[in-house]
Amino acid sequence: MKCIKCNNELPDNATFCNMCGQPIQSNYNNENNSSKKFLVILCVAILIVAVIGIIVMLTKKKDNNKPITTTEGISTEKVSTSEQEYNSSGIAKPSHPIVKIDTSNPTIIYEDESQRSKNIVFKKLFYMERNERYNYAYALLENNNDTMITAKIYINFYKGDQRIGSEQLYAQHIKPHTTFVADGTISFAEEYDRYDISIKGDIVSSVYHDVETEISKIKSDIDDRKNITATYLNETDKVVTYYANIIYYKNGEVVHVYDTISSSINPGDNAKFNFYATTQDGIDYDNYVVNIQSATYRDANY
């Protein structure tokens, strides 16, 4: 320590300068008191900043839990990102119920100008309601081509002149000159002005087994709930996958259709088809026909 007057070196416990007589104790105390005051002020400042930060965080959390009011005055509760569902385009799916489709008189168009697509004849569309997340649609069609096809059926929704959404029904390995069913789930849930159905047929290159579909060879049973189970014997030496449909009639009119699959049936085994639509949808019918619309196969030792 040095004397502040004459700059003489002093011991730390000196109370006055032995050269000039300058008191030392009072100066040391002033410096010590100044340091203490600075530390107190710093601690108080840190405490104030921490309190302000906590208040801001609590206020923000409270605001996030409040309903959001749109410009039309409709209040909607906030949904966290983890709970919100998104479609393939990254747009949040609406939470309101799916709009029902009027199937009475749809407009039919074709995705391309090929005769193959135009040889697919649209017969009827069936729409089955399920819940607020998705419904089912089935289209009954006929393949009038001389070749096996895969059919893609699009239900396109419009607002004014703009297409605002599309859902796809699909059927694969359809034999020539066969009545078949294309099906798919419907999750479209926006308001629309109109819709149409577009059809596209593609050639299938895979081999298929030309199944005999006489009713006498397809054995079916109906349980107490009117569920239908059908069986068909694989009489080939191949492992076969069968694609089948059922057509329900009431007073000669088609009232519903349904399709299913029975895969990898070994030679000598029965393909089994379960049709449950009657129980779920309360279909009233007086007759039905089960068809095997196509079958693909592979060698048993493949």
Secondary structure, DSSP 8 states (H G I E B T S, - for coil): -B-TTT--B--TT-SB-TTT--B-HHHHHHHHHHHHHHHHHHHHHHHHHHHHHHHHHHHHHHHHTS-EE-TT--EE----TTT--B-TTS-B---S-------SS-EEEESS--HHHHTEEEEEEEEE---SS-EEEEEEEEE-SSS-EEEEEEEEEEETTEEEEEEEEEEEEE-TTEEEEEEEEE---S--SEEEEEEEEEE--S-B------GGGSEEEE-TT--EEEEEE--SSEEEEEEEEEEEEETTEEEEEEEEEEEEE-TT-EEEEEE-HHHHHT---SEEEEEEEEEEEEETT-
